[in-house]
C-alpha cells in the first residue's frame, strides 16, 4: 500500500469526525492552532531560514524569495488568519432552500462538507496554515503537498497544528503533509480517486496546467494571473499612476498583480513617460511595443510571448492601443480570466469594460490587488478560481462546501 493511499484512508476517517463537529468545537481548535503557531514561531522561522538559504544557493531570487520568506510579522499574520477564520460564519448545515411538494414531501437543500480536499501548491508557506484553517471550518480534512523550496517550513507549520489538534482531542489527520515533493508522488496524488473528493492546485502556470491535464480527481482550477490595467483616454492621470504602480509593485509575486499595461494612444505621450519612470524607479523592467519604446527611456522590446506571460516579478509588458475596442480585444486574446481593470472617467466605457471583459474580477478605477477573499470581505480564501463551474473568483468557506438534498416524508411511495 502506498503512503498516499494510507494518508487518504486516515483523511477519510478524520473527515467523518469533522463533518459532525459543532461550530464552537471547530472554532476552539482554530484558536488553539493559532496559539500553537506562535508558540512554535522560532522553530518555524529557523526551518524557513534553511529553506530560503537553500533557495538562494540554487540561484533563486527576486519575488520568489519574497513569497518563500517568513518573518515574525508573517507568522503572526498566519496565526491571525486562523483567528479570523474562527470568526467567520460556519457554512456547514446552512439550509439553502425548503419547499413542500403536492405529494406532501418536503424537499430541501443544505451545505455539507466536501470530505477530503487535496491541495498542491508551490513556494508560499502561509498557504499551509490558510488551507488547514479553511478546510477545518468547512468540515473537511486536507492533504497538502507543498513545493520543495518550502519543504522544511511547511512541515514545521503542520507539526505545530497537528500538536494543537491532538491537545484538543481532535484527529491529527485533519491535516496531513505529503512527506516528499517528487513528481511521482504529485502524479499519484492526482489519481487518488476514492480518497480525495477534490484537488486544488495553487501556483504558476506549469503546476496548474499539469494538474488540470493529468488529474483524474475533480479539480478546481485556481488562476494564473495575467492581469491587465487599461488606462483610458479620459483617465485621471494621478489616479491611474497610483493604480498602475500599486497593481504592479505592491507584491509583484502574487496572482492578482498587474502583468500588462495598456494605454490609449491619445494620452500615451503625456502619461507613459512619467509612469514608466516611476515604475523603473521601483526596479520594474518595461517591455513595450514600438510606441512604448519611443516614450519610455530604457524600455526593451516586448515579444509575442510577453503579452501572455505571468511574470510574478518586477517586469511589465506595455502596449499603446488605439481605443477601448483594441484594449478589450487584446485582453480577450491574452487574459487568463483572473482580474482586469480599466481606469476611466467615462461611464459608458466603464460599463462596456465591465460587460465585455470576461474575468473572475473586473475593476473600474481600482487596483487588481484587491482580488482577495479578505479584501472582498469574505474572510480568508484558498485561492482565486478562474473557471466557471462550482466556484469563480476568491474561494472562501462556502466554495469549499458542496450541497445535499434532504427530503422529509410521511410514508410516501412512488406510484
C-alpha positions as semicolon CSV with decimal commas, in nm:
position;residue;x (nm);y (nm);z (nm)
1;X;0,000;0,000;0,000
2;X;0,142;0,337;-0,099
3;X;0,199;0,609;0,158
4;X;-0,055;0,834;-0,016
5;X;-0,327;0,569;-0,002
6;X;-0,262;0,529;0,369
7;X;-0,283;0,907;0,410
8;X;-0,608;0,904;0,214
9;X;-0,759;0,644;0,445
10;X;-0,660;0,844;0,753
11;X;-0,802;1,161;0,600
12;X;-1,136;0,993;0,527
13;X;-1,158;0,874;0,886
14;X;-1,079;1,224;1,011
15;X;-1,337;1,373;0,771
16;X;-1,612;1,162;0,928
17;X;-1,535;1,321;1,265
18;X;-1,501;1,672;1,119
19;X;-1,833;1,656;0,938
20;X;-2,026;1,634;1,265
21;X;-1,827;1,881;1,477
22;X;-2,014;2,177;1,618
23;X;-1,907;2,528;1,524
24;X;-1,775;2,609;1,875
25;X;-1,552;2,299;1,873
26;X;-1,409;2,390;1,531
27;X;-1,350;2,748;1,639
28;X;-1,175;2,637;1,958
29;X;-0,944;2,413;1,751
30;X;-0,864;2,703;1,517
31;X;-0,776;2,932;1,805
32;X;-0,559;2,662;1,962
33;X;-0,382;2,613;1,630
34;X;-0,315;2,987;1,606
35;X;-0,161;2,983;1,953
36;X;0,046;2,677;1,858
37;X;0,189;2,859;1,555
38;X;0,300;3,147;1,773
39;X;0,448;2,910;2,031
40;X;0,642;2,735;1,754
41;X;0,746;3,061;1,583
42;X;1,119;3,027;1,650
43;X;1,130;2,673;1,512
44;X;0,921;2,772;1,207
45;X;1,147;3,069;1,134
46;X;1,461;2,856;1,176
47;X;1,329;2,598;0,929
48;X;1,226;2,878;0,694
49;X;1,576;3,024;0,702
50;X;1,712;2,684;0,597
51;X;1,466;2,677;0,306
52;X;1,546;3,034;0,199
53;X;1,923;2,976;0,222
54;X;1,890;2,663;0,008
55;X;1,680;2,851;-0,249
56;X;1,934;3,134;-0,269
57;X;2,216;2,881;-0,307
58;X;2,026;2,732;-0,602
59;X;2,013;3,070;-0,775
60;X;1,651;3,155;-0,692
61;X;1,591;3,525;-0,634
62;X;1,351;3,816;-0,659
63;X;0,979;3,784;-0,598
64;X;1,003;3,407;-0,550
65;X;1,222;3,459;-0,243
66;X;0,971;3,711;-0,112
67;X;0,692;3,453;-0,141
68;X;0,906;3,193;0,036
69;X;1,031;3,407;0,322
70;X;0,860;3,420;0,661
71;X;0,917;3,690;0,922
72;X;0,788;3,744;1,274
73;X;0,509;3,953;1,122
74;X;0,417;3,694;0,860
75;X;0,396;3,414;1,116
76;X;0,176;3,642;1,327
77;X;-0,036;3,704;1,017
78;X;-0,074;3,327;0,966
79;X;-0,194;3,290;1,324
80;X;-0,427;3,589;1,289
81;X;-0,563;3,433;0,972
82;X;-0,674;3,128;1,170
83;X;-0,834;3,352;1,430
84;X;-1,020;3,538;1,156
85;X;-1,150;3,209;1,013
86;X;-1,281;3,123;1,359
87;X;-1,487;3,444;1,349
88;X;-1,646;3,366;1,013
89;X;-1,994;3,219;0,983
90;X;-1,989;2,840;0,955
91;X;-2,140;2,742;0,619
92;X;-2,192;2,375;0,712
93;X;-2,556;2,292;0,775
94;X;-2,692;2,609;0,615
95;X;-3,029;2,530;0,456
96;X;-3,040;2,696;0,114
97;X;-3,399;2,611;0,027
98;X;-3,701;2,417;0,155
99;X;-4,035;2,357;-0,018
100;X;-4,334;2,131;0,022
101;X;-4,446;1,937;-0,285
102;X;-4,804;1,849;-0,378
103;X;-4,748;1,491;-0,260
104;X;-4,652;1,610;0,087
105;X;-4,278;1,558;0,056
106;X;-4,067;1,841;0,193
107;X;-3,754;1,885;-0,021
108;X;-3,464;2,098;0,095
109;X;-3,102;2,164;0,009
110;X;-2,824;2,230;0,259
111;X;-2,449;2,284;0,265
112;X;-2,229;1,992;0,364
113;X;-1,852;1,935;0,375
114;X;-1,661;1,823;0,066
115;X;-1,496;1,539;0,262
116;X;-1,124;1,527;0,181
117;X;-0,960;1,812;-0,008
118;X;-0,616;1,783;-0,168
119;X;-0,408;2,093;-0,230
120;X;-0,088;2,104;-0,437
121;X;0,096;2,433;-0,403
122;X;0,436;2,591;-0,451
123;X;0,650;2,831;-0,251
124;X;0,419;3,024;-0,017
125;X;0,427;2,855;0,327
126;X;0,140;3,072;0,453
127;X;-0,084;2,861;0,227
128;X;-0,026;2,570;0,467
129;X;-0,200;2,743;0,758
130;X;-0,464;2,914;0,541
131;X;-0,563;2,586;0,375
132;X;-0,587;2,399;0,702
133;X;-0,799;2,669;0,865
134;X;-1,047;2,700;0,582
135;X;-1,082;2,325;0,533
136;X;-1,132;2,263;0,905
137;X;-1,402;2,532;0,934
138;X;-1,570;2,393;0,620
139;X;-1,571;2,048;0,781
140;X;-1,318;1,876;0,553
141;X;-0,986;1,704;0,607
142;X;-0,697;1,823;0,391
143;X;-0,389;1,660;0,239
144;X;-0,124;1,915;0,144
145;X;0,161;1,874;-0,099
146;X;0,392;2,176;-0,096
147;X;0,690;2,264;-0,312
148;X;1,043;2,151;-0,238
149;X;1,159;2,508;-0,171
150;X;0,937;2,540;0,141
151;X;0,958;2,175;0,247
152;X;1,103;2,224;0,596
153;X;0,888;2,528;0,670
154;X;0,567;2,353;0,570
155;X;0,640;2,053;0,788
156;X;0,717;2,276;1,087
157;X;0,384;2,456;1,041
158;X;0,188;2,131;1,009
159;X;0,366;1,979;1,310
160;X;0,255;2,273;1,526
161;X;-0,104;2,249;1,403
162;X;-0,126;1,871;1,450
163;X;0,000;1,909;1,807
164;X;-0,278;2,159;1,875
165;X;-0,543;1,930;1,726
166;X;-0,424;1,640;1,939
167;X;-0,438;1,856;2,252
168;X;-0,796;1,949;2,161
169;X;-0,894;1,583;2,130
170;X;-0,940;1,600;1,752
171;X;-0,785;1,374;1,487
172;X;-0,437;1,495;1,393
173;X;-0,507;1,365;1,044
174;X;-0,747;1,652;0,981
175;X;-0,433;1,794;0,819
176;X;-0,150;1,594;0,662
177;X;0,155;1,700;0,464
178;X;0,284;1,470;0,190
179;X;0,634;1,369;0,305
180;X;0,813;1,424;-0,027
181;X;0,795;1,660;-0,323
182;X;0,871;1,424;-0,609
183;X;0,686;1,445;-0,939
184;X;0,587;1,079;-0,900
185;X;0,410;1,149;-0,572
186;X;0,234;1,451;-0,719
187;X;0,113;1,237;-1,010
188;X;-0,012;0,971;-0,770
189;X;-0,199;1,236;-0,572
190;X;-0,370;1,350;-0,892
191;X;-0,510;0,997;-0,926
192;X;-0,615;0,942;-0,565
193;X;-0,978;0,879;-0,658
194;X;-1,179;0,727;-0,378
195;X;-0,983;0,925;-0,119
196;X;-0,970;1,283;-0,247
197;X;-1,302;1,447;-0,328
198;X;-1,146;1,749;-0,497
199;X;-0,795;1,869;-0,583
200;X;-0,692;2,236;-0,584
201;X;-0,361;2,348;-0,739
202;X;-0,207;2,681;-0,630
203;X;0,099;2,810;-0,812
204;X;0,233;2,900;-1,153
205;X;0,106;2,806;-1,495
206;X;0,322;2,492;-1,516
207;X;0,183;2,343;-1,197
208;X;-0,178;2,435;-1,266
209;X;-0,170;2,305;-1,625
210;X;-0,009;1,981;-1,512
211;X;-0,281;1,917;-1,254
212;X;-0,564;2,013;-1,489
213;X;-0,431;1,790;-1,767
214;X;-0,333;1,487;-1,559
215;X;-0,570;1,467;-1,263
216;X;-0,849;1,210;-1,255
217;X;-0,967;1,366;-0,929
218;X;-1,206;1,660;-0,986
219;X;-1,006;1,985;-0,999
220;X;-1,092;2,341;-0,904
221;X;-0,857;2,547;-1,117
222;X;-0,703;2,842;-0,939
223;X;-0,580;3,108;-1,166
224;X;-0,265;3,203;-1,332
225;X;-0,293;3,580;-1,321
226;X;-0,202;3,759;-1,642
227;X;-0,383;4,070;-1,521
228;X;-0,419;4,392;-1,723
229;X;-0,474;4,757;-1,639
230;X;-0,612;4,966;-1,925
231;X;-0,571;5,344;-1,892
232;X;-0,847;5,501;-2,099
233;X;-0,845;5,834;-2,285
234;X;-1,047;6,005;-2,009
235;X;-0,843;5,869;-1,716
236;X;-0,734;6,087;-1,428
237;X;-0,354;6,066;-1,457
238;X;-0,281;6,083;-1,085
239;X;-0,538;5,815;-1,010
240;X;-0,413;5,599;-1,298
241;X;-0,049;5,623;-1,192
242;X;-0,130;5,520;-0,834
243;X;-0,333;5,223;-0,955
244;X;-0,070;5,102;-1,204
245;X;0,217;5,135;-0,957
246;X;0,025;4,960;-0,679
247;X;-0,103;4,681;-0,904
248;X;0,249;4,608;-1,029
249;X;0,480;4,674;-0,734
250;X;0,294;4,626;-0,405
251;X;0,354;4,248;-0,424
252;X;0,464;4,151;-0,775
253;X;0,486;3,778;-0,698
254;X;0,114;3,721;-0,638
255;X;-0,151;3,622;-0,889
256;X;-0,352;3,947;-0,873
257;X;-0,054;4,168;-0,959
258;X;-0,071;4,358;-1,288
259;X;0,141;4,200;-1,561
260;X;0,038;4,410;-1,861
261;X;-0,036;4,782;-1,905
262;X;-0,248;4,912;-2,192
263;X;-0,264;5,286;-2,263
264;X;-0,492;5,479;-2,501
265;X;-0,288;5,635;-2,782
266;X;-0,432;5,984;-2,728
267;X;-0,283;6,009;-2,377
268;X;0,024;5,787;-2,419
269;X;0,265;6,074;-2,491
270;X;0,162;6,258;-2,173
271;X;0,106;5,960;-1,942
272;X;0,357;5,688;-2,028
273;X;0,692;5,867;-1,978
274;X;0,610;5,966;-1,619
275;X;0,451;5,639;-1,512
276;X;0,727;5,444;-1,690
277;X;0,995;5,630;-1,495
278;X;0,805;5,582;-1,168
279;X;0,791;5,210;-1,234
280;X;1,158;5,195;-1,330
281;X;1,247;5,382;-1,011
282;X;1,085;5,086;-0,835
283;X;1,306;4,841;-1,030
284;X;1,038;4,741;-1,283
285;X;1,158;4,642;-1,629
286;X;0,930;4,779;-1,904
287;X;0,884;4,553;-2,206
288;X;0,696;4,753;-2,465
289;X;0,570;4,774;-2,819
290;X;0,729;5,024;-3,058
291;X;0,521;5,316;-2,933
292;X;0,612;5,244;-2,572
293;X;0,983;5,216;-2,652
294;X;0,974;5,564;-2,807
295;X;0,810;5,712;-2,498
296;X;0,981;5,528;-2,211
297;X;1,359;5,555;-2,198
298;X;1,522;5,228;-2,106
299;X;1,228;5,009;-2,208
300;X;1,303;4,696;-2,409
301;X;1,112;4,532;-2,695
302;X;0,821;4,306;-2,598
303;X;0,784;3,974;-2,775
304;X;0,461;3,793;-2,856
305;X;0,531;3,567;-2,558
306;X;0,543;3,866;-2,323
307;X;0,178;3,953;-2,382
308;X;0,067;3,619;-2,239
309;X;0,318;3,585;-1,955
310;X;0,254;3,594;-1,581
311;X;0,594;3,723;-1,470
312;X;0,535;3,721;-1,093
313;X;0,831;3,958;-1,090
314;X;0,932;4,321;-1,146
315;X;0,853;4,310;-1,519
316;X;0,562;4,476;-1,702
317;X;0,456;4,436;-2,064
318;X;0,321;4,763;-2,202
319;X;0,127;4,846;-2,517
320;X;-0,028;5,158;-2,667
321;X;-0,375;5,083;-2,810
322;X;-0,596;5,276;-3,048
323;X;-0,910;5,271;-2,834
324;X;-1,124;5,073;-2,589
325;X;-1,214;4,818;-2,856
326;X;-0,849;4,734;-2,917
327;X;-0,785;4,714;-2,542
328;X;-1,072;4,469;-2,493
329;X;-0,959;4,266;-2,795
330;X;-0,606;4,243;-2,651
331;X;-0,740;4,133;-2,312
332;X;-0,965;3,870;-2,470
333;X;-0,666;3,724;-2,652
334;X;-0,415;3,718;-2,368
335;X;-0,610;3,727;-2,041
336;X;-0,618;3,427;-1,808
337;X;-0,958;3,535;-1,678
338;X;-0,832;3,642;-1,336
339;X;-0,854;4,020;-1,276
340;X;-0,879;4,307;-1,525
341;X;-0,904;4,682;-1,463
342;X;-0,994;4,998;-1,651
343;X;-0,903;5,348;-1,534
344;X;-1,153;5,592;-1,685
345;X;-1,381;5,885;-1,607
346;X;-1,615;5,783;-1,890
347;X;-1,922;5,599;-1,756
348;X;-2,010;5,437;-2,089
349;X;-1,658;5,299;-2,133
350;X;-1,657;5,173;-1,776
351;X;-1,984;4,986;-1,831
352;X;-1,863;4,840;-2,161
353;X;-1,548;4,715;-1,992
354;X;-1,747;4,556;-1,709
355;X;-1,987;4,390;-1,952
356;X;-1,747;4,278;-2,224
357;X;-1,437;4,164;-2,035
358;X;-1,463;3,801;-1,925
359;X;-1,276;3,756;-1,595
360;X;-1,339;3,646;-1,238
361;X;-1,298;4,007;-1,120
362;X;-1,336;4,322;-1,333
363;X;-1,247;4,662;-1,186
364;X;-1,323;5,024;-1,260
365;X;-1,073;5,272;-1,112
366;X;-0,915;5,034;-0,861
367;X;-0,608;4,813;-0,837
368;X;-0,629;4,446;-0,931
369;X;-0,453;4,373;-0,600
370;X;-0,793;4,367;-0,428
371;X;-0,890;4,028;-0,574
372;X;-0,864;3,851;-0,243
373;X;-1,120;3,694;-0,013
374;X;-1,016;3,905;0,283
375;X;-1,023;4,227;0,082
376;X;-1,368;4,141;-0,056
377;X;-1,499;4,090;0,297
378;X;-1,534;3,712;0,265
379;X;-1,254;3,632;0,507
380;X;-0,964;3,406;0,412
381;X;-0,962;3,221;0,078
382;X;-0,800;2,911;-0,062
383;X;-0,726;3,069;-0,398
384;X;-0,878;3,258;-0,690
385;X;-1,078;3,031;-0,919
386;X;-1,069;3,126;-1,287
387;X;-1,303;2,852;-1,400
388;X;-1,679;2,889;-1,422
389;X;-1,815;2,569;-1,269
390;X;-1,875;2,541;-0,893
391;X;-1,667;2,843;-0,795
392;X;-1,531;3,157;-0,959
393;X;-1,320;3,429;-0,802
394;X;-1,199;3,421;-0,439
395;X;-1,280;3,080;-0,290
396;X;-1,381;3,112;0,073
397;X;-1,565;2,882;0,309
398;X;-1,885;2,845;0,104
399;X;-1,686;2,747;-0,205
400;X;-1,520;2,468;-0,005
401;X;-1,855;2,303;0,063
402;X;-2,099;2,114;-0,154
403;X;-2,471;2,053;-0,111
404;X;-2,704;1,764;-0,050
405;X;-3,082;1,733;-0,082
406;X;-3,276;1,648;0,231
407;X;-3,625;1,504;0,194
408;X;-3,885;1,465;0,468
409;X;-4,171;1,225;0,406
410;X;-4,456;1,054;0,587
411;X;-4,469;0,717;0,416
412;X;-4,496;0,840;0,056
413;X;-4,420;0,589;-0,219
414;X;-4,390;0,647;-0,593
415;X;-4,677;0,505;-0,795
